[in-house]
Amino acid sequence: MTTQIDAGEVSRDAALFDDLPEPSAAQVEQARAQDANRRSQCAPRVLRPNRLQIELRASDLESLLDEDHRARLVWGYVERQDLSALFDAIKARGAAPGRRAIDPRILFALWLYATLDCVGSGREVARLCLEHDAYRWICGGVPVNYHALNDFRSGAGNDKVMDELLSDNVATLAAVGAITLERVAQDGMRVRANAGAASFRRQGRLEDHLVQARELVHSLKAQIEADPAEANRRAQAAKLRAAREREQCILEALGQLPEVAAAKRRNGGKAEDARASTTDADARVMKMGDGGFRPAFNVQFATDCEGQVIVGMDVVTAGSDMAQLAPMVDQVEERTGKTPEQWLVDGGFPAHEQIDAVAGKTELYAPVPKNKSPKVKDKAQGESDSDAQANPPEPVAPPSEFEPKPGDSEAVAKWRQRMNSDAAREIYKERAATAECVNAQARNRGLQRMPVRGLAKVKCVVRLFVLAHNLLRMAALAPELVGWGTGASAAAAKIA
């Protein structure tokens, strides 16, 4: 509101100071100097940030994310999946006692989004659910802890559900024409296991460790029975659980030794040199991409070349890809109901028995190993060195690797002849553009080292990577399948 000032009042106020002398120039200059000196000595008054103060914001979770945020894409995909098996496993029903369970869709969506966000730790996901807007939006106010997250990712029943989801997604994409499954590329990559290189022991050492572990278990049991104090009993019980877990790990390592010994014999090594890890018995020492040898798992991906969609996956403990061709072809056929017309692999896959196994199912494209040059024959008996120098043996050209060899089956001979054409070489160029690209994307999303131990749990982690990858491909090829830009689905309303 503006204040009205009377002109008479202004004149009266001015008259009050008429008798005061005008300040001199020196006085004005002195006042200015004093003001400047005071300003230089005093700190400026500013409003400084206080980031420790508690704020109460009046906002809803829905307004935190943009309409095209990736978290909405993940939730739109999850709510359209058939997760009835996970809901059937929940025991809290009706008025029965027990705490309400976390919606499985929340846990599934959190892991999918975390995988796309390069987060693989359950504790980190639980922390982000308290601090990050996208994770908070997915939770929708439901408290989530890392125990529930880790149990969901590694659950035995959940693993079967995730495998069925992969099959359903691939079949759905094929049904709408997003992928054709005419050409598939397969490749394997070694992923570091969550086991130390120093944890591998031979049979003798494992048996010694087993005896020590059992003695520790017996002694801890006796201490618990003899100590009546509750606090000490709890501490001893924790030590007993750790000792039992140690004993179980050693037993699992001993159970894996026959398999490792058989692989040693196949590779020309000694069976007594077989070693197994006491932290992750399923891990094997493999040659990595940098040339070093470390505990790892062999992750196999089969990818449709046209849509870059992963149609098959597996995790094996063998460091070689030589025996992984036929099982993957059978898996893709089981998932999709058809076998791709052409199958592209690198030089580590085409063993002759594998080629025979897939003959009649698919057309294999793989590089043919080059033949070794034959050795030059030694000089004939009785031939002098001077005669040998005067009549040197003519160099013998090695036979072409594309020519059928004695002992080749019909499928192997056709494979050799097929790869001798320019058309086959052009087709084979798609292998690296497909398989290596998918492997690199998995590495970029954090598939560098397994966060869990045991082959079953490792497969669960890899399936999450596959589902996350296919989710982005589905959003690009067929966005209507994930409800991108549409409302809630009828299936989600039925479950709710």
C-alpha positions in Angstrom: 0.0 0.0 0.0 1.4 3.4 -1.0 1.7 6.1 1.7 0.5 9.6 0.8 2.9 12.4 2.0 1.6 15.9 2.3 3.7 18.7 0.7 3.3 20.8 3.8 4.9 18.1 6.0 7.9 18.0 3.6 8.4 21.7 3.9 8.1 21.7 7.7 10.7 18.8 7.9 13.0 20.7 5.6 12.7 23.8 7.8 14.0 21.9 10.8 17.4 21.6 9.3 17.8 25.0 7.7 20.1 26.3 10.4 22.6 23.4 10.1 25.7 24.3 8.2 26.5 22.4 5.0 29.3 19.8 5.4 32.6 20.7 3.8 34.3 18.7 1.1 36.9 17.5 3.6 34.2 16.3 6.0 32.4 14.4 3.1 35.7 12.9 2.1 36.5 11.8 5.7 33.0 10.2 6.1 33.5 8.3 2.9 36.9 7.1 4.0 35.5 6.0 7.4 32.6 4.1 5.7 35.1 2.4 3.3 37.3 1.4 6.2 34.4 0.0 8.1 33.2 -2.0 5.1 36.7 -3.5 4.6 37.0 -4.6 8.2 33.5 -6.1 8.5 32.6 -9.4 6.8 29.7 -9.1 4.3 26.3 -10.3 5.5 25.0 -13.0 3.1 22.5 -15.9 3.3 24.6 -19.0 3.5 23.3 -22.5 2.6 22.4 -24.8 5.6 22.1 -28.3 4.2 21.7 -29.9 7.6 18.4 -28.4 8.3 15.3 -30.6 8.2 12.8 -29.8 5.4 9.3 -31.0 5.1 8.2 -31.0 1.5 4.6 -31.2 0.5 4.9 -33.2 -2.7 3.7 -36.5 -4.0 6.0 -39.2 -5.5 4.2 -39.1 -8.8 5.4 -35.5 -9.5 9.0 -36.4 -8.9 9.6 -38.1 -12.3 9.1 -37.0 -15.8 6.6 -38.7 -18.0 9.3 -40.4 -20.1 11.5 -41.4 -17.2 13.1 -44.9 -17.4 11.6 -45.9 -14.0 8.1 -45.6 -15.6 9.2 -47.8 -18.5 10.4 -50.4 -16.1 7.2 -50.4 -14.1 5.1 -50.5 -17.2 6.9 -53.6 -18.3 6.7 -55.3 -14.8 3.0 -54.7 -14.3 2.3 -56.5 -17.6 4.1 -59.6 -16.7 2.6 -62.8 -15.3 3.9 -62.9 -11.8 1.1 -65.1 -10.4 3.6 -67.7 -9.2 5.3 -65.1 -7.0 2.0 -64.0 -5.6 0.9 -67.6 -4.9 4.0 -68.1 -2.7 3.0 -65.3 -0.3 1.7 -66.8 3.0 0.1 -63.7 4.4 -3.5 -64.0 3.3 -6.8 -62.6 4.6 -7.0 -62.3 8.4 -4.3 -64.9 9.1 -1.5 -63.7 11.4 1.8 -62.4 9.9 3.3 -59.3 8.4 2.2 -58.3 4.9 4.7 -59.2 2.2 6.3 -56.7 -0.2 4.7 -56.7 -3.6 6.9 -58.9 -5.8 6.5 -56.3 -8.6 8.3 -53.7 -6.5 11.3 -56.0 -5.9 11.4 -57.1 -9.6 11.2 -53.5 -10.8 13.9 -52.3 -8.4 16.3 -55.0 -9.6 15.6 -54.2 -13.3 16.0 -50.5 -12.8 19.2 -51.1 -10.7 20.6 -53.3 -13.4 20.0 -50.6 -16.0 21.5 -48.1 -13.5 24.7 -50.3 -13.1 23.9 -51.1 -9.5 24.4 -54.7 -8.4 24.5 -54.5 -4.6 21.4 -55.1 -2.5 22.6 -52.8 0.2 23.2 -50.0 -2.3 19.7 -50.5 -3.8 18.2 -50.3 -0.3 20.1 -47.1 0.3 18.9 -45.6 -3.0 15.3 -46.5 -2.0 15.6 -43.9 0.7 17.5 -41.2 -1.2 16.9 -41.5 -5.0 13.7 -40.2 -6.4 13.4 -43.0 -9.1 13.8 -45.8 -6.6 11.5 -44.0 -4.1 8.9 -43.8 -6.9 9.1 -47.5 -7.6 8.7 -48.3 -3.9 5.8 -46.0 -3.6 6.3 -45.6 0.2 6.8 -49.4 0.8 9.9 -49.9 3.0 12.5 -52.3 1.4 15.6 -53.8 3.0 18.5 -55.5 1.5 17.6 -58.9 2.9 14.3 -58.9 0.9 16.1 -57.6 -2.2 18.9 -60.3 -2.1 16.4 -63.1 -1.3 14.3 -62.1 -4.3 17.2 -62.0 -6.7 18.6 -65.4 -5.6 15.4 -67.2 -4.8 15.0 -70.7 -6.4 11.4 -70.2 -7.3 12.0 -66.7 -8.6 14.7 -68.1 -11.0 12.2 -70.3 -12.7 9.8 -67.3 -13.1 12.5 -65.2 -14.6 13.4 -67.9 -17.1 9.7 -68.2 -18.1 9.5 -64.4 -18.5 12.5 -64.5 -20.9 10.8 -67.2 -23.0 7.5 -65.2 -23.0 9.2 -62.0 -24.0 11.1 -63.6 -26.9 7.9 -65.4 -28.1 5.9 -62.1 -27.9 8.5 -60.2 -29.9 8.5 -62.9 -32.5 4.7 -62.9 -32.7 4.5 -59.2 -33.4 7.3 -59.4 -36.0 9.8 -57.4 -34.0 12.3 -60.2 -34.4 12.5 -62.8 -37.1 14.9 -65.4 -35.6 16.4 -66.0 -39.1 19.9 -65.3 -38.0 21.3 -65.7 -34.4 24.8 -65.0 -33.1 26.2 -66.8 -30.1 29.2 -65.8 -28.0 30.6 -66.4 -24.6 32.4 -64.1 -22.2 34.3 -64.9 -19.0 33.0 -63.0 -15.9 35.1 -62.8 -12.8 33.7 -65.0 -10.0 33.2 -63.8 -6.4 36.0 -66.1 -5.2 39.6 -65.4 -4.3 42.4 -66.9 -6.3 44.0 -68.1 -3.1 40.9 -70.0 -2.0 41.6 -73.0 -4.4 42.9 -76.1 -2.7 43.9 -79.6 -3.7 42.2 -82.7 -2.2 44.7 -83.2 0.6 44.4 -79.7 1.8 40.6 -79.7 1.6 40.4 -82.8 3.7 42.7 -81.2 6.3 40.5 -78.1 6.4 37.4 -80.2 6.7 38.8 -82.0 9.8 39.6 -78.6 11.3 36.2 -77.2 10.5 34.4 -80.2 12.1 36.5 -79.9 15.2 35.6 -76.2 15.5 31.9 -77.0 15.1 32.1 -79.6 17.9 34.0 -77.3 20.3 31.6 -74.4 19.7 28.6 -76.7 20.4 30.2 -77.7 23.7 30.8 -74.0 24.6 27.2 -73.1 24.0 25.9 -75.9 26.1 28.2 -75.1 29.0 27.7 -71.3 29.0 24.3 -70.2 30.5 24.8 -66.5 29.8 22.4 -65.3 27.0 24.7 -62.7 25.5 27.7 -65.1 25.3 25.4 -67.8 23.9 24.3 -65.5 21.1 27.8 -64.7 20.2 28.8 -68.3 20.2 25.8 -69.2 18.1 26.9 -66.7 15.5 30.4 -68.3 15.5 28.8 -71.7 15.2 26.8 -70.7 12.1 29.9 -69.4 10.5 31.8 -72.6 11.3 29.0 -74.7 9.8 29.0 -72.6 6.6 32.7 -73.1 6.4 32.3 -76.8 6.7 29.6 -76.8 4.1 31.7 -74.9 1.6 34.6 -77.3 2.0 32.2 -80.3 1.4 31.0 -78.6 -1.7 34.6 -78.1 -2.9 35.4 -81.7 -2.3 32.3 -82.7 -4.3 33.5 -80.6 -7.3 36.9 -82.2 -7.4 36.0 -85.2 -9.6 34.6 -82.9 -12.3 37.7 -80.7 -12.2 40.0 -83.8 -12.3 38.1 -85.1 -15.4 38.6 -81.8 -17.1 42.3 -81.9 -16.2 42.6 -85.3 -17.8 40.8 -84.2 -21.0 43.2 -81.3 -21.3 46.3 -83.5 -20.8 46.9 -82.5 -17.2 47.3 -84.5 -14.0 44.2 -85.4 -12.1 46.0 -84.9 -8.8 46.5 -81.2 -9.7 42.7 -80.6 -9.6 41.8 -77.8 -7.2 38.5 -76.3 -6.0 37.6 -73.1 -4.2 36.5 -73.1 -0.6 34.5 -69.9 -1.1 32.7 -70.7 -4.4 33.0 -74.3 -5.3 31.4 -73.8 -8.8 34.0 -71.2 -9.9 36.8 -72.4 -12.2 40.1 -70.8 -13.1 39.8 -69.5 -16.7 41.9 -67.5 -19.1 40.5 -64.0 -19.2 40.5 -61.5 -22.0 43.7 -59.8 -20.8 45.6 -63.1 -20.9 45.5 -63.7 -17.1 44.0 -66.6 -15.2 41.4 -65.9 -12.6 38.3 -67.6 -11.1 35.4 -67.0 -13.4 32.2 -68.2 -15.0 31.5 -68.6 -18.8 28.4 -66.6 -19.7 26.8 -67.6 -23.0 24.4 -65.3 -25.0 22.5 -66.1 -28.2 21.3 -62.9 -29.8 19.0 -62.2 -32.8 21.0 -60.3 -35.3 18.2 -58.2 -36.6 16.6 -56.9 -33.4 19.6 -57.3 -31.0 17.3 -59.3 -28.6 18.9 -62.0 -26.5 16.9 -65.2 -27.2 19.1 -67.6 -25.1 21.4 -67.5 -22.2 23.4 -69.9 -20.0 26.2 -69.9 -17.5 28.7 -72.8 -17.6 31.8 -73.7 -15.6 33.8 -74.8 -18.6 36.4 -72.3 -19.8 36.1 -73.4 -23.4 33.2 -72.7 -25.8 33.8 -75.9 -27.7 30.8 -77.8 -26.3 28.3 -74.9 -26.0 26.9 -74.8 -29.5 24.4 -77.6 -29.6 22.9 -77.0 -26.1 22.2 -73.4 -27.0 20.6 -74.3 -30.3 18.3 -76.7 -28.3 17.5 -74.1 -25.7 16.5 -71.5 -28.3 14.3 -74.0 -30.1 12.6 -74.9 -26.8 12.0 -71.2 -25.9 10.7 -70.1 -29.3 9.4 -73.3 -30.9 11.6 -72.8 -33.9 15.3 -73.0 -34.8 17.0 -70.1 -36.5 17.9 -70.6 -40.1 21.5 -69.4 -39.6 23.8 -69.6 -36.6 26.9 -67.5 -36.3 29.7 -68.3 -33.9 33.5 -67.6 -33.6 36.3 -70.0 -34.0 36.1 -71.4 -30.5 32.7 -73.2 -31.0 32.8 -75.4 -34.1 34.0 -78.8 -32.8 33.1 -81.5 -35.3 30.8 -83.3 -33.0 28.9 -80.1 -32.3 28.6 -79.4 -36.1 27.1 -82.9 -36.5 24.7 -82.3 -33.6 23.2 -79.2 -35.1 23.1 -80.5 -38.7 19.6 -80.4 -40.1 18.5 -77.8 -37.5 20.4 -74.7 -38.6 23.1 -73.6 -41.0 26.4 -72.9 -39.2 28.6 -70.0 -40.0 32.0 -70.1 -38.3 35.6 -69.6 -39.4 37.5 -72.6 -40.7 40.9 -73.1 -39.1 43.8 -72.9 -41.5 45.8 -76.0 -42.2 49.3 -76.2 -41.0 52.1 -76.3 -43.7 53.5 -79.8 -44.1 57.1 -80.4 -43.1 59.7 -80.7 -45.8 60.9 -84.2 -46.2 64.4 -85.0 -45.1 67.1 -85.9 -47.6 67.1 -89.5 -48.9 69.3 -92.1 -47.5 72.8 -92.0 -49.1 72.2 -88.5 -50.5 75.1 -86.2 -49.8 74.7 -82.6 -48.5 76.0 -81.2 -51.8 73.4 -83.2 -53.7 70.7 -82.0 -51.4 71.8 -78.4 -51.9 72.0 -78.8 -55.6 68.5 -80.4 -55.8 66.5 -78.8 -53.0 63.0 -80.3 -52.5 60.2 -78.3 -54.1 58.0 -76.6 -51.6 54.7 -78.3 -51.1 51.7 -76.0 -50.9 49.4 -76.9 -47.9 46.0 -78.2 -48.9 43.1 -75.7 -48.7 41.3 -75.7 -45.4 38.0 -75.5 -47.3 38.6 -78.9 -49.0 36.9 -81.9 -47.2 39.3 -84.0 -45.3 39.4 -87.7 -44.8 37.2 -88.5 -41.9 35.0 -85.5 -42.2 31.3 -86.1 -41.9 28.8 -84.7 -44.4 27.9 -81.8 -42.2 31.5 -80.8 -41.6 32.3 -81.0 -45.3 29.3 -78.8 -46.1 30.5 -76.3 -43.5 33.9 -76.1 -45.1 32.5 -75.6 -48.5 30.0 -73.0 -47.3 32.6 -70.8 -45.7 34.6 -70.7 -49.0 32.0 -68.2 -50.5 31.9 -64.4 -50.5 28.3 -64.6 -49.4 29.2 -66.6 -46.3 31.9 -64.1 -45.4 29.4 -61.2 -45.6 26.9 -63.0 -43.4 29.6 -63.8 -40.9 30.4 -60.1 -40.5 27.2 -59.7 -38.5 28.5 -61.9 -35.7 30.8 -59.3 -34.2 28.3 -56.5 -34.8 25.7 -58.5 -32.8 27.4 -60.7 -30.2 30.3 -58.4 -29.3 27.9 -55.4 -29.0 25.7 -57.3 -26.5 28.7 -58.4 -24.5 30.0 -54.8 -24.3 26.6 -53.5 -23.1 26.5 -56.1 -20.4 30.0 -55.1 -19.3 28.9 -51.5 -19.3 26.0 -52.3 -17.0 28.2 -53.8 -14.4 28.6 -57.5 -15.5 32.3 -57.3 -14.5 32.3 -59.5 -11.4 29.6 -61.6 -10.0 28.1 -60.2 -6.8 27.0 -63.7 -5.6 28.4 -67.1 -5.2 27.2 -70.4 -6.5 26.2 -71.3 -10.1 22.4 -71.1 -9.3 22.7 -67.6 -7.9 25.0 -66.5 -10.7 22.4 -67.6 -13.3 19.8 -65.5 -11.5 22.0 -62.4 -11.8 22.7 -63.0 -15.5 18.9 -63.5 -16.2 18.3 -60.0 -14.7 20.9 -58.6 -17.1 19.2 -60.4 -20.0 15.7 -59.1 -19.0 17.0 -55.6 -18.6 18.7 -55.7 -22.0 15.6 -57.1 -23.7 13.4 -54.5 -22.0 15.2 -51.6 -23.7 15.1 -53.5 -27.0 11.4 -54.1 -26.5 10.9 -50.4 -25.9 12.7 -49.6 -29.1 11.1 -52.3 -31.3 7.6 -52.7 -29.8 6.9 -50.0 -27.2 3.2 -51.0 -27.0 4.3 -54.2 -25.3 5.5 -52.3 -22.3 2.7 -49.8 -22.2 4.9 -46.9 -23.1 2.7 -43.9 -23.2 -0.4 -45.8 -22.2 -2.3 -46.2 -18.9 -2.3 -49.1 -16.5 -3.0 -52.5 -17.9 -5.9 -54.7 -17.1 -3.6 -57.4 -15.8 -2.2 -55.1 -13.2 -5.6 -54.0 -12.1 -6.6 -57.6 -11.7 -3.6 -58.4 -9.5 -4.1 -55.3 -7.4 
